[in-house]
Amino acid sequence: KYRLLVQFYEREGHSNVPVRHVEDGENLGVWLTTQRTDKKNGKLDASKQQRLEDLNVSWEQLADQWERKYRLLVQFYEREGHSNVPVRHVEDGENLGVWLTTQRTDKKNGKLDASKQQRLEDLNVSWEQLADQWERKYRL
């Protein structure tokens, strides 16, 4: 199945295969998930690991996804001068508004890592959007 991953990588330019992706009749996404699990459990042969890394396979998908969305927020902030991303806003094909809403919800529920919270605060992310909107309109 490695050759199918190479085929996917050459066509798509990345190796972030969706878990349900089927390539040439083979469930490539499940296979790659298995490789990640094997690595996490110390069961992936070093040479196989290296071959996967040569295709830029991400071992920490959630962390990489968060970083990618954060970079998009930085891009938005630098262009717009603020981080009040509309909930339906899409940035470079990613739904940045929904992601930011999720970060706010995670903070409210005590699930947002302190370092991530600080990085978002460094971009002036508003945690209480409705109250901040009211204050801005009141000042007008």
Disulfide bonds with the S-S distance in Angstrom:
none
